[in-house]
Amino acid sequence: AQEDMFAGARKDLVTRIQQAAIGFTALPGAPVIDARVLDAFAKVPRHRFVPGVLVPFAYQDVPLPLGYQQNLTQPSLLALMTQVLEIKPGQRVFETGTDTGYQAAILTEMGAEVFSMEIVPPLLEIARALLPSLGYRGISLAQGDGSSGWAEKAPFDAIMVKESAPEIP
């Protein structure tokens, strides 16, 4: 019943993502966010990926603090990043910065096989517990600095770099 309570909020978030995308399209070469990406955002319960005190803000188009000097990225920015990858079902995607697993869930909803690396152990442990509890299976998670890649799992069809690095690897 609680999940149903947030269905309208997810729908409203998708509308806000679409509105933000209109601004993106004013930029040369910026893609339109397609229905597959929007559908994934409509399905993933963002409120489950944030600390309890932030649940009332989960469906606002803003970054949210996760602790450990990390944030859950703003949904419209994640949607744009996801769109640019042009994910097709069955593709292998490497993601840097798992955080609590929200973007990994989005990519899984799109049919990707996800390999995600997180540098902050407590956030990785949240993702390891949360993703399976929400029914997301087959996501490979590891602790480490994703800027070095994940050679043992390569090659990948796409790479989503969500974290900054002091230099381009």
C-alpha positions as CSV (number, residue, x, y, z in Angstrom):
1,A,0.0,0.0,0.0
2,Q,2.9,2.4,0.8
3,E,4.3,1.8,-2.7
4,D,1.0,2.8,-4.3
5,M,1.1,6.0,-2.2
6,F,4.2,7.0,-4.2
7,A,2.9,6.1,-7.7
8,G,1.5,9.6,-8.2
9,A,4.7,11.1,-7.0
10,R,6.7,9.0,-9.5
11,K,4.4,10.1,-12.3
12,D,4.9,13.7,-11.3
13,L,8.6,13.3,-11.2
14,V,8.5,11.9,-14.8
15,T,6.6,15.0,-15.8
16,R,9.3,17.2,-14.2
17,I,12.0,15.2,-16.0
18,Q,10.2,15.8,-19.3
19,Q,9.9,19.5,-18.5
20,A,13.6,19.7,-17.7
21,A,14.4,17.8,-20.9
22,I,12.7,20.6,-22.9
23,G,15.5,22.9,-21.5
24,F,18.1,20.3,-22.4
25,T,16.9,20.2,-26.1
26,A,17.8,23.9,-26.3
27,L,21.4,22.9,-26.1
28,P,23.0,21.8,-29.4
29,G,23.1,18.0,-29.7
30,A,21.2,17.4,-26.5
31,P,18.9,14.3,-26.8
32,V,15.2,14.1,-26.2
33,I,14.5,11.7,-23.3
34,D,12.7,8.7,-24.8
35,A,9.8,6.7,-23.4
36,R,11.9,3.8,-22.2
37,V,14.0,6.0,-20.0
38,L,10.9,7.7,-18.6
39,D,9.2,4.4,-18.0
40,A,12.2,3.2,-16.0
41,F,12.0,6.3,-13.8
42,A,8.3,5.8,-13.3
43,K,8.9,2.3,-12.0
44,V,11.8,2.7,-9.6
45,P,10.8,3.7,-6.1
46,R,13.3,6.6,-5.4
47,H,12.0,7.0,-1.9
48,R,13.5,3.6,-1.0
49,F,17.0,4.8,-2.0
50,V,17.2,7.8,0.3
51,P,17.5,8.2,4.1
52,G,14.2,8.0,5.9
53,V,14.2,11.7,6.8
54,L,14.4,12.6,3.1
55,V,11.5,10.5,1.9
56,P,9.2,13.5,1.7
57,F,11.7,15.0,-0.8
58,A,12.4,11.8,-2.8
59,Y,10.4,12.8,-5.9
60,Q,11.6,16.3,-6.2
61,D,14.0,16.9,-9.1
62,V,16.9,17.7,-6.8
63,P,20.0,15.8,-5.6
64,L,19.6,14.4,-2.1
65,P,22.4,13.8,0.5
66,L,23.1,10.2,1.4
67,G,25.8,10.9,4.0
68,Y,29.5,10.2,3.6
69,Q,29.8,13.3,1.4
70,Q,27.7,11.6,-1.3
71,N,24.5,12.6,-3.0
72,L,21.8,10.8,-4.9
73,T,22.0,12.6,-8.3
74,Q,19.2,14.9,-9.5
75,P,16.7,12.7,-11.5
76,S,16.6,14.9,-14.6
77,L,20.4,14.8,-14.9
78,L,20.3,11.0,-14.4
79,A,17.6,10.7,-17.1
80,L,19.8,12.7,-19.5
81,M,22.8,10.6,-18.7
82,T,20.8,7.5,-19.2
83,Q,19.4,8.7,-22.5
84,V,22.8,9.5,-23.9
85,L,23.9,5.8,-23.3
86,E,21.1,4.6,-25.6
87,I,20.7,1.4,-23.6
88,K,19.3,-1.7,-25.3
89,P,18.1,-4.8,-23.4
90,G,20.9,-7.2,-22.7
91,Q,23.7,-4.7,-22.9
92,R,26.4,-4.7,-20.3
93,V,26.7,-1.4,-18.5
94,F,29.4,-0.3,-16.0
95,E,28.4,2.3,-13.6
96,T,30.8,4.2,-11.3
97,G,29.3,5.4,-8.0
98,T,26.6,2.9,-7.0
99,D,25.5,5.1,-4.1
100,T,22.5,3.2,-2.7
101,G,21.7,1.6,-6.0
102,Y,19.0,3.9,-7.6
103,Q,20.7,4.3,-11.0
104,A,21.6,0.6,-11.1
105,A,17.8,-0.1,-10.6
106,I,17.0,2.3,-13.5
107,L,19.4,0.6,-15.8
108,T,18.1,-2.8,-14.8
109,E,14.5,-1.7,-15.6
110,M,15.8,-0.8,-19.1
111,G,17.0,-4.4,-19.5
112,A,20.7,-3.8,-18.9
113,E,23.1,-6.1,-17.2
114,V,24.6,-3.8,-14.6
115,F,28.1,-3.8,-13.1
116,S,28.4,-1.1,-10.5
117,M,31.3,0.0,-8.3
118,E,31.1,2.1,-5.1
119,I,34.0,3.6,-3.2
120,V,32.1,4.1,0.1
121,P,31.6,0.8,1.9
122,P,28.4,1.7,3.9
123,L,26.6,2.9,0.8
124,L,27.6,-0.3,-1.0
125,E,26.2,-2.3,1.8
126,I,22.9,-0.4,1.6
127,A,22.8,-1.2,-2.2
128,R,23.6,-4.9,-1.6
129,A,20.7,-5.2,0.8
130,L,18.2,-2.9,-0.9
131,L,18.4,-3.9,-4.6
132,P,17.5,-7.6,-4.0
133,S,14.8,-6.7,-1.5
134,L,13.1,-4.6,-4.3
135,G,13.4,-7.5,-6.7
136,Y,16.4,-6.3,-8.7
137,R,18.6,-9.3,-9.4
138,G,21.7,-9.9,-11.4
139,I,23.3,-6.6,-10.6
140,S,27.0,-7.1,-9.9
141,L,28.3,-4.8,-7.2
142,A,31.9,-4.2,-6.0
143,Q,33.7,-1.9,-3.6
144,G,36.4,0.2,-5.1
145,D,37.4,3.3,-7.1
146,G,35.4,3.0,-10.4
147,S,37.8,5.3,-12.2
148,S,40.1,2.4,-12.8
149,G,37.3,0.4,-14.4
150,W,36.4,-3.3,-13.7
151,A,38.7,-5.3,-15.9
152,E,37.5,-8.7,-14.6
153,K,34.0,-7.9,-15.9
154,A,34.9,-6.1,-19.1
155,P,34.0,-5.5,-21.9
156,F,31.0,-3.3,-21.5
157,D,28.6,-1.8,-24.0
158,A,28.3,1.4,-22.1
159,I,29.9,3.1,-19.2
160,M,28.2,5.6,-16.9
161,V,30.6,7.8,-15.0
162,K,28.7,9.6,-12.2
163,E,31.7,10.5,-10.0
164,S,34.4,13.0,-10.5
165,A,38.1,12.0,-10.7
166,P,41.2,14.1,-10.2
167,E,42.3,13.3,-13.7
168,I,40.9,11.5,-16.7
169,P,42.0,7.8,-16.4
